[in-house]
């Protein structure tokens, strides 16, 4: 009588636990390696070794999976910005720390960042949780400006307009970095980001 050896499962296959979490993590890895455009629900499932039936219990389609990645990204960004603001004494120092933390987040989580701001939001407009997380992350910036205005640290302009101006600058730096457009000694964009934050500080300072 011969004994059959059990078949080895390929590395990366899903075994047990939180399948939804595993699908999101595999999607993030796929985006990092091959880009958002190549991501499919079927491919993610195959890499984890799970059935299509199991997949569709958690995500109806690719937009639903991307929405989950985006929600997670905005939640992490919100927590990152809040921590930078709180741990650096709020005010000017906390505000500048938020700017540094923003670009570092994008550099450390490029897959999430591309989904959050890569034009995929149209696929997620009906996802209330996605919109809620995105709004909450942006509100951290708005609230920090409002607090500084009350302390007479920041000019009394429309806080929403101010926030959008600031976001556009740091977002631009973040995209340059993760797209590999900054070559040389400052490939992570830290020197450029600090310079931009100094100029922002001068521009929005209360008279």
N, C-alpha and C positions, 0 to 999 in steps of 0.2 A: 504494500500500500504506500503510495507516494503522498507526501504532504505538499499542498499548493501554497506557495508563498503569497501573502497578501500583496495586492498591487500597491505600489507606492503612489501617494498623491503628489502631484506636482507642487513645487514651492509656490506659495501664494494662494493656494486653494483655501476656500472657506471651510471651517470645520464646525464651529458652534458659536453661540453667543448672539451678539447684536448684528443681524444681517444688514439692517439699514445703515448702521455705522460703517460696516465693512464696505458697503457699496459706495458710500460717499468717499471713504478713504481711497478706494481703488480708482474712483473717478478723478480725484485730485492727482494721483500718481500718473494716470493716463494723460491728463491735460499737461502735466509738467513735461512728460516725455514726448508726446506726439501732438499736442495742441488740442484746443477745444473742438475744432472742426472735425477731427477724426473720432471723437468720442461717440460711442453708441451704447445703448443700454445692453444690447446683446453681447458686445465685446467685454464690457465690465463683468457681466454675469459669467461669461466663459472663463475669464481669468480667475474668477473666484471658484469656479466649478459648481455653480448653482443653476437650478433649472429656470426656465423662462417663467414658469408659474410662480416660483418663489420671488423672482424679480418683480413681477407685476403686482405682487401683494404690497410692495412698498413704493414703487414708482411706476406711474402709468406710461411714461415716455421720457425721452431725453430732456425736454424742458423741465420736467418735474425734478429730475436728478440735478440739473444745473441750478435750479432754484434752491435746492437743499444745500449745495456747495456755496452758493451766494449768501444764503442766510447765515451759515456758519461763519463765513468770512466777515460779514458785517458785525456779527456778534463779537467775534474775536477783536475786530478793529475797535469797536466801542469800548470793550474792556481795556484794551491797550491804551487808548487815548485817555480814558478816565484815570487809569493808574498813573500815567505820566503827569497828568494835571494835579492829582491829589498828592503824589509822593514828592513833587517838586514845589510844594508850597503854594500852589495855585498862582494867581497873579501873573506877572510877566514871566517869571522863571518857569512856572507850570505851563504857560502858553507856549513858550519856546520849546520846552521838552515835548509837548504834544507834536509839534512840527517835526522834530527829530524822530519821534516814535512812529509817526505816520509813514515816512519813507522806509524806515527799517522794517515795518510790518509788510509793506509791499515786496521788499527784497526777500524777506524770509518766507513769504507765502505767495509767490507769484501766480500759482494756479488759482487760488481763491481770488486774488486781485483781478486777474483777467476776466473771470466770470462776473465779478461784482461790477466791473466798469467796461467790459468789452462789447457792449451793445446787445447783451443777451437779456437785459432787463425787460425788453418787450415781450419775451416769452414768459416772463414771471409776473406780469402786471395783475393777473388774477390771483396771485399767491399773496394773501393778506399778510402772512408771517414774513415773507421776503420784504415787502414794502415797510412793514413795521420795524424790522431790524435795520434796514437802510436808513430810514428816517431817524431812528434812535441814535445811530452812529453819527450822523451829521449834526444832530441836536447837541451833542457834546461840545462841538466847536462853537455853535451858536450860543449856548449857555455860558461858555467861558468868556466870550466877548461881552455878553450882557453883564456879567459880574465885573469885568474890567471897566466897562462903561460906568457902572454905579460907583466904582472906586476912582473914577476920573483918570483912569490909565489909558483909555482908548477913546478916540474921537467919537462923537455922538452921531455917527452915520447910521443908516439902516443896517442893523446887525445881520440880517439875512444877506444883503448885498456884500457886506464885508466878509462874511463867511464864505460866500461863493468865490470871491476874489482870492482869498487866501487858499482855499481848497484847490482852485485851478492852478495855482503856482506849485504847490507841493505835489499835486497829482501829476502835473507835467514832468516834474523831476523823477517821480516814482516810475512813470512809464518809460522815460529815457533809460533809467537804470535797468529795469527788467527786460527791456528790448535790446540791451547791450549796446546802446548808442554812446555811452560815456566810456571812452577808452583811455587808458593811461593810468595815472596815479590815483584818480578819483572815480574808479569804476562803480563803487557803491553809492556815489553821489553825496557823500557826507559833507565834504567841504562846500560843494555847491549848495546843498540844502541849508547849511548853517549861514552861508552868505545871504541866501534868499530870505531866511527868517530874520536876519538883522535888518535887511531892507524893508521887510514887511513891518517890523517893529517901528522903524522910523516913520514909515508911511501912515500908520494908523494911530500913532501916539497922540494923546489929547494935547491940544494947543495950550 
